[in-house]
Amino acid sequence: IEYGVYACGSRGGQVDTGRGSFQFAAQEAWLIENGELTKPLKDVSVSGLTLQILNDVDGLTRDARLAAPGFCGKGQTVPVGDGGPIMRISQALVG
């Protein structure tokens, strides 16, 4: 990757199922320059249309890591979890 952002972990996020959009705040992020992680970044979030982002995935690692499950809910408790392989996305809105 010549220039990009490596974002990992999550400090939370949200989805709008009606619009098919999502947003999440990365726990950690780094600038990628010429294939190297060069500078730590603060307050990075990724957002977009879910199906478009899935179409823009152009690379996956073979291994996957899953985080400890937790709960999410607004008035109701729903079990949730996160994790998976590292993926490369050709384009996304990063802010």
C-alpha positions as CSV (number, residue, x, y, z in Angstrom):
1,I,0.0,0.0,0.0
2,E,1.6,3.2,-1.1
3,Y,-0.5,5.6,1.0
4,G,-3.4,4.7,3.3
5,V,-4.6,4.3,6.9
6,Y,-4.3,1.2,9.0
7,A,-7.2,1.2,11.5
8,C,-7.7,-1.5,14.2
9,G,-9.9,-2.1,17.1
10,S,-13.2,-0.3,17.8
11,R,-14.2,2.4,20.3
12,G,-17.8,2.0,19.2
13,G,-19.9,2.6,16.2
14,Q,-23.4,2.6,14.7
15,V,-25.3,1.4,11.8
16,D,-28.4,2.8,10.0
17,T,-30.1,-0.3,8.5
18,G,-32.6,1.8,6.6
19,R,-29.9,3.6,4.7
20,G,-27.4,0.8,4.7
21,S,-24.7,2.9,6.3
22,F,-22.2,2.5,9.1
23,Q,-19.7,4.4,11.2
24,F,-17.0,3.2,13.6
25,A,-14.3,4.9,15.6
26,A,-10.9,3.1,15.5
27,Q,-9.2,2.2,18.7
28,E,-5.8,2.7,17.0
29,A,-4.8,4.0,13.6
30,W,-1.5,4.5,11.7
31,L,-0.6,6.3,8.5
32,I,0.7,4.0,5.8
33,E,3.4,5.4,3.5
34,N,5.3,3.3,1.0
35,G,4.1,0.1,2.6
36,E,5.3,1.1,6.1
37,L,3.3,2.2,9.2
38,T,4.9,5.7,9.7
39,K,2.8,7.9,12.1
40,P,0.2,7.2,14.7
41,L,-3.2,9.0,14.0
42,K,-5.7,10.2,16.6
43,D,-9.5,10.1,16.5
44,V,-9.9,8.1,13.3
45,S,-13.3,7.0,12.2
46,V,-14.4,5.0,9.1
47,S,-17.8,5.4,7.6
48,G,-19.7,4.5,4.4
49,L,-22.3,2.4,2.8
50,T,-22.0,-1.2,3.9
51,L,-22.5,-2.9,0.5
52,Q,-20.2,-0.4,-1.2
53,I,-17.4,-1.0,1.4
54,L,-17.9,-4.8,0.9
55,N,-17.5,-4.4,-2.8
56,D,-14.3,-2.4,-2.2
57,V,-12.6,-5.1,-0.2
58,D,-9.6,-6.2,-2.4
59,G,-7.5,-8.2,0.1
60,L,-8.0,-10.4,3.2
61,T,-5.5,-12.2,5.5
62,R,-6.0,-15.9,6.1
63,D,-6.1,-15.6,9.9
64,A,-8.9,-14.1,11.9
65,R,-9.0,-12.8,15.4
66,L,-12.2,-12.5,17.5
67,A,-12.5,-10.2,20.5
68,A,-14.3,-11.1,23.7
69,P,-18.1,-10.9,23.2
70,G,-20.0,-8.1,24.9
71,F,-23.5,-6.6,24.9
72,C,-25.1,-3.6,23.2
73,G,-28.5,-2.2,23.5
74,K,-30.8,0.8,23.9
75,G,-33.5,-0.5,26.2
76,Q,-32.8,-4.1,25.3
77,T,-29.6,-6.1,25.7
78,V,-28.2,-7.8,22.6
79,P,-25.1,-10.0,22.6
80,V,-22.4,-8.7,20.1
81,G,-18.9,-9.5,19.2
82,D,-16.3,-8.2,16.7
83,G,-13.3,-9.3,14.9
84,G,-12.3,-11.1,11.7
85,P,-9.4,-11.1,9.2
86,I,-7.4,-8.0,8.4
87,M,-8.8,-6.5,5.2
88,R,-7.7,-4.1,2.6
89,I,-10.4,-1.7,1.3
90,S,-9.5,0.2,-1.9
91,Q,-11.5,3.3,-0.9
92,A,-13.4,4.4,2.2
93,L,-14.3,7.7,4.0
94,V,-11.8,8.1,6.8
95,G,-12.1,11.1,9.1
